């Protein structure tokens, strides 16, 4: 099975730029931006930087 890599904002920008230059894959660029936004938001949640103590 192939390794899955999450879409990053940087990768989404590259895809959008390439699609704009070539006039191709106009629908994929919006999906790439959406996935990158989802991944960047998801990576921040769950880690507030403070540990909760158990009492």
C-alpha positions, 0 to 999 in steps of 0.5 A: 500500500502506498504511503499517504502524505497529508496535503500541506498549504505549500503543496496546495499553493504549488498545485493551484499555481500550476493549474492557473498557469496551464488552465488544467485541473481547476476543480482539483485545486479547490479540493487541494486547498480544502484538504490543506486547510483541514489538515493544518487546522486538525494538526493544531487541535488537541495540543494546547501546550499545557498538561492537565493534572489528574486529581 
